[in-house]
Amino acid sequence: MMLVYVGLALFEEGHLTGVYGNSWNGYSAKVGFFIPLLVCRDRVLEVVAAIVVLSGLMACVVLYGRLVLQT
């Protein structure tokens, strides 16, 4: 599900580039892809960071769920 969401965000970013052109490119250069405060020169690094953060959050949820079910 996480990969689908990131893929959808990438698709949406492409669509917004087509609709708004240079205005969107300027805005997206100032704001991170998925994590607003994380801005890199290369968008691929931002996508990888988003996947890593989402994976960590998913792992925390799963581990917490297992701990709760054990008690």
C-alpha positions as a Markdown table, in Angstrom:
| # | Residue | x | y | z |
|---|---|---|---|---|
| 1 | Met | 0.0 | 0.0 | 0.0 |
| 2 | Met | 2.9 | 2.3 | 0.8 |
| 3 | Leu | 4.4 | 1.9 | -2.6 |
| 4 | Val | 1.1 | 2.6 | -4.2 |
| 5 | Tyr | 0.7 | 5.8 | -2.3 |
| 6 | Val | 4.2 | 7.0 | -3.2 |
| 7 | Gly | 3.6 | 6.1 | -6.8 |
| 8 | Leu | 0.3 | 8.0 | -6.8 |
| 9 | Ala | 2.1 | 11.0 | -5.3 |
| 10 | Leu | 4.7 | 10.8 | -8.1 |
| 11 | Phe | 1.9 | 10.6 | -10.7 |
| 12 | Glu | 0.2 | 13.6 | -9.1 |
| 13 | Glu | 3.4 | 15.6 | -9.2 |
| 14 | Gly | 3.8 | 14.9 | -12.9 |
| 15 | His | 0.2 | 16.0 | -13.4 |
| 16 | Leu | 0.7 | 19.2 | -11.5 |
| 17 | Thr | 3.9 | 20.0 | -13.5 |
| 18 | Gly | 1.8 | 19.7 | -16.6 |
| 19 | Val | -1.0 | 21.9 | -15.3 |
| 20 | Tyr | 1.1 | 24.6 | -13.5 |
| 21 | Gly | 4.4 | 24.4 | -15.3 |
| 22 | Asn | 7.2 | 26.6 | -14.0 |
| 23 | Ser | 5.1 | 27.7 | -11.0 |
| 24 | Trp | 4.9 | 24.2 | -9.8 |
| 25 | Asn | 8.5 | 23.5 | -10.4 |
| 26 | Gly | 9.5 | 26.5 | -8.3 |
| 27 | Tyr | 7.2 | 25.5 | -5.5 |
| 28 | Ser | 8.3 | 21.8 | -5.5 |
| 29 | Ala | 12.0 | 22.9 | -5.4 |
| 30 | Lys | 11.2 | 24.6 | -2.1 |
| 31 | Val | 9.0 | 21.9 | -0.5 |
| 32 | Gly | 10.0 | 18.3 | 0.0 |
| 33 | Phe | 8.3 | 15.5 | -2.0 |
| 34 | Phe | 6.6 | 13.7 | 0.9 |
| 35 | Ile | 8.2 | 15.2 | 4.0 |
| 36 | Pro | 7.9 | 19.0 | 3.7 |
| 37 | Leu | 11.0 | 19.9 | 5.6 |
| 38 | Leu | 13.2 | 17.4 | 3.8 |
| 39 | Val | 14.4 | 19.1 | 0.6 |
| 40 | Cys | 17.2 | 17.6 | -1.5 |
| 41 | Arg | 18.7 | 18.6 | -4.9 |
| 42 | Asp | 17.7 | 15.2 | -6.3 |
| 43 | Arg | 14.0 | 14.3 | -6.1 |
| 44 | Val | 14.9 | 10.6 | -6.1 |
| 45 | Leu | 16.5 | 11.0 | -2.7 |
| 46 | Glu | 13.3 | 12.5 | -1.3 |
| 47 | Val | 11.3 | 9.6 | -2.7 |
| 48 | Val | 13.7 | 7.1 | -1.1 |
| 49 | Ala | 13.5 | 9.0 | 2.2 |
| 50 | Ala | 9.7 | 8.9 | 2.1 |
| 51 | Ile | 9.7 | 5.1 | 1.5 |
| 52 | Val | 12.2 | 4.6 | 4.4 |
| 53 | Val | 10.1 | 6.8 | 6.8 |
| 54 | Leu | 6.9 | 5.1 | 5.8 |
| 55 | Ser | 8.4 | 1.7 | 6.2 |
| 56 | Gly | 9.7 | 2.6 | 9.7 |
| 57 | Leu | 6.2 | 3.9 | 10.6 |
| 58 | Met | 4.6 | 0.7 | 9.3 |
| 59 | Ala | 7.1 | -1.5 | 11.3 |
| 60 | Cys | 6.3 | 0.5 | 14.5 |
| 61 | Val | 2.6 | 0.0 | 14.0 |
| 62 | Val | 3.0 | -3.8 | 13.4 |
| 63 | Leu | 5.4 | -4.2 | 16.4 |
| 64 | Tyr | 3.1 | -2.2 | 18.6 |
| 65 | Gly | 0.1 | -4.3 | 17.5 |
| 66 | Arg | 2.0 | -7.5 | 18.3 |
| 67 | Leu | 2.9 | -6.1 | 21.8 |
| 68 | Val | -0.7 | -5.1 | 22.5 |
| 69 | Leu | -2.0 | -8.5 | 21.4 |
| 70 | Gln | 0.5 | -10.4 | 23.6 |
| 71 | Thr | -0.7 | -8.7 | 26.8 |
